[in-house]
């Protein structure tokens, strides 16, 4: 990580941590959300931790495994980091499918 920009280091570490929690115990994701987060998933919008965690916990699969194939991180003018992630996921016995996700 020595030659990576700081926002790339932070973004990569966050992505690794997020998907590790998501794959192993989605109920633990609440610890990484800020006080007033928002989530848009398949056209539905959720605000605040409780509704987001309820949605993530109610997803219709028992096990999931994400494989990250690409990630890009950019600094924003207000000192945040925009992270774009693409990869593949396998949920239960369903076929492998692609996914992408954006974090701010």
C-alpha positions as CSV (number, residue, x, y, z in Angstrom):
1,X,0.0,0.0,0.0
2,X,3.0,2.3,0.2
3,X,2.6,3.9,-3.2
4,X,-1.2,4.3,-3.0
5,X,-2.8,7.6,-2.2
6,X,-4.3,7.9,1.3
7,X,-7.9,7.9,-0.1
8,X,-7.1,4.7,-2.0
9,X,-5.8,3.1,1.2
10,X,-8.8,4.1,3.2
11,X,-11.3,3.2,0.5
12,X,-9.7,-0.3,-0.1
13,X,-9.7,-1.0,3.7
14,X,-13.3,0.1,4.0
15,X,-14.4,-2.1,1.1
16,X,-12.6,-5.1,2.5
17,X,-14.1,-4.6,5.9
18,X,-17.6,-3.9,4.6
19,X,-17.8,-7.1,2.5
20,X,-16.2,-9.2,5.2
21,X,-19.0,-8.1,7.6
22,X,-21.7,-8.4,4.9
23,X,-20.6,-12.0,4.0
24,X,-20.1,-13.2,7.6
25,X,-22.7,-11.4,9.7
26,X,-24.8,-8.6,8.2
27,X,-26.2,-7.6,11.6
28,X,-22.7,-6.2,12.4
29,X,-22.9,-3.6,9.6
30,X,-24.6,-1.1,11.9
31,X,-21.2,-0.3,13.5
32,X,-19.8,1.2,10.3
33,X,-22.8,3.4,9.3
34,X,-22.8,7.1,10.3
35,X,-25.7,8.6,12.3
36,X,-27.8,9.6,9.3
37,X,-26.9,7.2,6.5
38,X,-29.0,6.5,3.4
39,X,-29.2,3.5,1.2
40,X,-30.8,3.1,-2.2
41,X,-31.3,-0.5,-3.3
42,X,-33.2,-1.5,-6.4
43,X,-35.1,1.8,-6.4
44,X,-36.1,1.7,-2.7
45,X,-34.6,4.4,-0.4
46,X,-33.8,3.8,3.3
47,X,-32.6,6.4,5.7
48,X,-31.1,6.0,9.2
49,X,-29.4,2.9,10.6
50,X,-32.4,0.9,11.8
51,X,-34.3,0.8,8.4
52,X,-31.0,0.1,6.6
53,X,-30.1,-2.8,8.9
54,X,-33.6,-4.2,8.7
55,X,-33.4,-4.2,4.9
56,X,-30.0,-5.8,4.8
57,X,-30.9,-8.4,7.4
58,X,-34.1,-9.3,5.6
59,X,-32.5,-10.1,2.2
60,X,-33.7,-13.5,1.1
61,X,-30.5,-15.5,1.4
62,X,-28.7,-17.4,4.2
63,X,-25.2,-17.2,2.9
64,X,-23.4,-14.9,0.5
65,X,-19.9,-14.5,-0.8
66,X,-18.6,-11.4,-2.6
67,X,-15.6,-11.4,-4.9
68,X,-14.3,-7.9,-5.7
69,X,-12.9,-7.7,-9.2
70,X,-12.5,-3.9,-9.4
71,X,-12.6,-0.9,-7.1
72,X,-11.8,2.8,-7.6
73,X,-11.6,5.5,-4.9
74,X,-11.7,9.2,-5.4
75,X,-11.4,12.1,-2.9
76,X,-14.3,14.6,-2.9
77,X,-14.0,18.3,-2.3
78,X,-15.5,18.0,1.1
79,X,-12.9,15.5,2.3
80,X,-15.0,12.4,1.8
81,X,-14.1,9.4,-0.3
82,X,-16.2,8.1,-3.2
83,X,-15.7,4.3,-3.6
84,X,-17.0,2.4,-6.6
85,X,-16.9,-1.4,-6.4
86,X,-17.6,-4.1,-8.9
87,X,-17.5,-7.9,-8.6
88,X,-19.3,-11.1,-8.5
89,X,-21.5,-12.6,-5.7
90,X,-22.8,-16.0,-4.9
91,X,-25.9,-16.2,-2.7
92,X,-27.0,-19.7,-1.4
93,X,-27.3,-22.0,-4.4
94,X,-28.1,-19.3,-6.9
95,X,-25.9,-18.8,-10.0
96,X,-23.0,-16.4,-9.6
97,X,-24.0,-12.9,-10.7
98,X,-22.3,-9.5,-11.1
99,X,-22.8,-6.6,-8.8
100,X,-21.7,-3.0,-8.4
101,X,-22.0,-0.7,-5.5
102,X,-21.0,2.9,-4.7
103,X,-20.1,4.3,-1.2
104,X,-19.6,7.8,-0.1
